[in-house]
Amino acid sequence: MKSFYLLELSVLPGGARKGLFFVYPRLDLIRQILDLDLMIDFEEGLGLLYGYGQAVNLITFINGQEAQRLNLLPFITVSGPGSISFSLDEEANPVGVDREVVCTEKFTLSAQVQVNWEAIPVLPLTGELVRRGDKVTASHIYGSDEVELEYGYNDLECGEGGDGYFAYLEGKGIATADF
């Protein structure tokens, strides 16, 4: 049984859909993916983060067993025009601001988003680490009791061959070879 980090970026079916899951043995890769994903969400004006209640979870598996599940939403700060700055609660609701003001395309397109990684109490991995080519099993994600995931990028919404996410990143000039 391998040890790994699992980053969940999902919006359950409804007004929007997203089911991205990333399996890596290094926290720096998880950080890069989340930072890129948030940048894309805001650059494109999608508003999935707080407009549709996107789940942003970091799950630590030690020897194949879930050891920690962290909701990263409270560690995210959004800043935008008019000196508006706010954090998110555990369900992606903006804290201390009028939702009608910040859930607009105008605000979202000009907003900056930041994750306070230093404040996140992530468990270190121990044991044998997941490697490229490995498959792992995770429970209770994206409405499933149990799913098999591959090392790296997994799109449970588009299924196998759903490589649109990395193609999009590469189209923006972002190298994805390390992912």
C-alpha positions in Angstrom: 0.0 0.0 0.0 1.4 3.4 -1.1 1.4 6.8 0.6 0.3 9.9 -1.4 -1.5 13.2 -1.4 -4.9 13.5 -3.2 -6.1 16.9 -4.3 -9.9 17.0 -5.0 -11.2 19.9 -7.1 -14.9 19.1 -7.7 -18.3 20.6 -8.2 -21.1 18.0 -7.9 -23.5 17.9 -10.8 -26.0 20.8 -10.8 -25.4 24.2 -12.3 -21.8 23.2 -13.1 -19.7 20.0 -13.1 -16.1 19.3 -12.3 -14.4 16.2 -11.1 -10.6 16.6 -11.1 -8.4 14.6 -8.7 -4.6 14.6 -8.5 -2.5 11.9 -6.9 1.1 12.8 -6.1 3.8 12.0 -3.5 5.0 15.6 -3.2 3.2 18.5 -1.7 4.9 21.0 -4.1 3.1 19.4 -7.1 -0.3 19.6 -5.2 0.4 23.3 -4.5 1.3 24.1 -8.1 -1.9 22.4 -9.4 -4.2 24.2 -7.0 -2.6 27.5 -7.6 -2.9 27.0 -11.4 -6.5 25.8 -11.1 -7.5 28.8 -9.1 -5.8 31.2 -11.5 -7.6 29.6 -14.5 -11.0 29.7 -12.7 -10.6 33.5 -12.0 -8.9 34.4 -15.4 -11.8 32.7 -17.2 -14.5 34.3 -15.0 -16.0 30.9 -14.2 -16.5 31.5 -10.5 -16.6 27.7 -9.7 -14.8 28.3 -6.4 -17.5 30.3 -4.6 -20.1 30.7 -7.3 -20.8 27.0 -7.5 -19.3 25.8 -4.2 -16.3 24.0 -5.5 -14.9 21.4 -3.1 -11.1 21.9 -2.5 -9.9 19.0 -0.3 -6.4 17.7 0.4 -6.5 14.1 1.5 -3.3 12.4 2.9 -3.0 8.6 2.5 -0.4 6.8 4.6 0.2 3.2 3.5 -3.0 3.2 1.5 -5.2 4.4 4.4 -6.8 7.8 4.6 -4.9 9.6 7.5 -6.1 13.2 7.1 -8.8 15.1 5.1 -8.4 18.9 5.0 -10.9 21.3 3.5 -8.7 23.9 2.0 -11.4 26.5 1.4 -10.9 28.4 4.7 -7.2 28.9 3.7 -8.1 30.7 0.5 -8.3 34.5 0.3 -9.8 36.4 -2.6 -8.9 40.1 -3.3 -10.5 42.2 -5.9 -11.5 45.7 -7.1 -12.6 48.3 -4.5 -10.2 46.9 -1.9 -12.6 44.0 -1.4 -10.8 41.0 0.3 -12.5 38.0 1.9 -11.9 34.4 2.9 -14.2 31.5 2.3 -16.1 29.3 4.8 -16.0 25.5 4.7 -18.7 25.5 2.1 -17.1 28.1 -0.2 -19.3 31.0 0.8 -17.6 34.4 0.8 -17.2 35.6 4.4 -18.0 39.2 5.3 -18.9 40.5 1.8 -22.1 40.7 -0.2 -22.3 37.6 -2.4 -24.0 39.6 -5.2 -21.0 41.9 -5.5 -18.3 39.2 -5.7 -20.2 36.7 -7.7 -20.1 38.8 -10.9 -17.9 38.2 -13.9 -16.5 41.7 -13.6 -15.2 41.0 -10.0 -14.0 37.5 -10.8 -12.0 38.5 -13.9 -10.0 41.1 -11.9 -9.7 39.2 -8.6 -6.6 37.7 -7.2 -6.7 34.4 -5.2 -4.1 33.2 -2.7 -3.7 30.0 -0.6 -2.1 30.4 2.8 -0.1 27.2 2.5 2.0 28.0 5.7 -1.2 27.7 7.8 -2.3 24.3 6.5 -1.3 21.5 8.9 -0.5 18.8 6.3 0.7 15.4 7.6 4.0 14.4 6.1 4.0 11.2 4.0 5.7 8.1 5.4 6.2 4.6 3.9 6.5 3.7 0.3 5.4 6.6 -1.9 3.2 6.4 -5.0 5.1 6.5 -8.3 4.2 7.3 -11.9 2.3 4.3 -13.3 0.8 3.3 -9.9 -2.9 3.0 -9.3 -4.5 3.7 -5.9 -7.9 3.5 -4.3 -9.8 6.3 -2.5 -13.1 6.2 -0.7 -15.9 8.7 -0.4 -14.9 11.2 -3.1 -17.2 12.7 -5.8 -20.3 10.8 -4.7 -18.6 7.4 -5.0 -18.0 4.8 -2.3 -14.7 3.8 -3.8 -12.7 4.8 -6.9 -9.5 3.7 -8.5 -7.2 6.6 -9.4 -3.9 6.7 -11.4 -0.8 8.7 -10.4 -1.2 12.3 -11.5 -4.3 13.7 -13.2 -7.7 12.0 -13.0 -10.9 13.4 -14.4 -13.9 11.6 -13.0 -16.3 13.9 -14.9 -14.9 13.2 -18.4 -13.5 9.8 -17.7 -10.5 8.1 -19.3 -8.9 10.2 -22.0 -10.2 13.4 -20.6 -7.0 15.3 -21.1 -8.6 18.7 -21.8 -7.3 20.2 -18.5 -3.7 19.7 -19.4 -4.2 20.6 -23.0 -5.8 23.9 -21.8 -2.8 24.5 -19.5 -0.3 23.9 -22.4 -2.4 26.2 -24.6 -1.7 28.9 -22.1 2.0 28.2 -22.2 2.2 26.3 -18.9 4.4 23.2 -19.0 2.7 20.1 -17.7 5.5 17.5 -18.1 6.1 17.4 -14.3 2.4 16.6 -13.6 
